[in-house]
Amino acid sequence: MVLEMVMESVFAVVDIFFVSKLGSDAVATVGLTESVMTIVYAIGMGLSMATTALVSRRIGEKKKKEAGVVAFQAILLGVFISVLLAIPGVFFAKDFLKIMGATDKMANEGYLYPMVMFGSNMVIMLLFIINAVFRSSGDAAMSMRVMWFANIINIILDPLLIFGIGPFPEMGIMGAAVATSIGRGMAVLYQFYLLFSGNHRIRLYFDSLKIKFGLMLQILKISGGGILQNLIATSSWIFLIRIIAVSGPEALAGYTIAIRIIIFLLLPAWGLSNAAATLVGQNLGAKRPDRAEKAVWATGFANVVFMGTMGLLLFIFPEVWVKLFISDAAVVANGVLALRIISTGFLFYALGMVMMQGFNGSGDTVTPSKINFISFWLFEIPLAWLLAIVLNMGLTGASIAIVCAKHFGFNCSLLFQER
């Protein structure tokens, strides 16, 4: 799972590495787009949480065929929801960039990037859901192979399509979106091949391809909490980006690069957290709640060691990381500032995310939603607005608000767990 999430984080790093060669406006456009694309990720993660809870429970009960039926219902839901998201995303791409604080130049030159990303959101949704199916069956290596495959294609296509190398057209920032979509799209085709072939822990048989509205409603009920949980967290990023955009393109570009670096390290930590969710679900299905609790604490300890080490490296050597992507002095300074401040909250994030996934793996997605709402909307956004805009601290204030919110969210997790 960790290696799978490393590969997911490589998407973010590779794209921003090549896009940064186009200048700070291009980087800022990617940052604005990603802030709204988090809605897609939130829904995909919510559906994958429900999928993990139900499939892992069926696997724990030794009901492999029923697990396949659950998987198919989750896939159908993902397809339907992604179509609903693609339509407004394609038609209002330029408008949303302007609403988010982009200059007219950024909106006119970069709107094709969000148009492609929103238009192809189905491949992101299905990638999340089907990999959750593999993971929750206990076959995380399969999810890892899928992400390796997607990344190899993306790494090859990114420079070819962005800069127009050889026979390929020079597409600029749009090329990054096309390369990413093709890479993920090919990975989804590979996922379906794996689901219908071989003797894996889980597979789809043709008699699994039934529409069961009752089961769909059950997935929606469980995923509703997961989607809400992630929407609360990710939509707060939209407002945070809007607050940071007030400080100008350089601050926004620096923050975007810093966040991509942080995501590169956070996603492997989410891989560890996903292990907790799978183990909790399987052990509850096997009637072993004591072992489920042990799994959460063991995973939390591993995550603290990993995140603590990574946070220390970012805090001591932030400039080295940022300069891998861009040399613009103003952007580098802002990126270093954000990295150094945000990395101080890694330990709280490490334990908090494991506890949240422990709740999710048990099928309780409501408690994490409450924690996210309190820590992000009642704490982080008001504090960021106060520090960044009212007190005129800019990116420094927004970064401090992020760290404080992580600490506050961790304390909330402990409180809810005791209850």
BELWOBEL-V171629 format. One record per helix or strand of 2 or more residues. SS is the DSSP state (hx for helix, st for strand). FROM is the first residue (numbers start at 1). LEN is the number of residues. Records with the same first field share a line. If there is no record, write none. Layout:
SS: FROM-LEN + FROM-LEN
//
This chain:
hx: 2-21 + 24-37 + 64-28 + 93-7 + 104-16 + 121-16 + 140-24 + 173-24 + 206-3 + 213-33 + 249-37 + 289-28 + 318-5 + 329-33 + 366-25 + 394-25
//
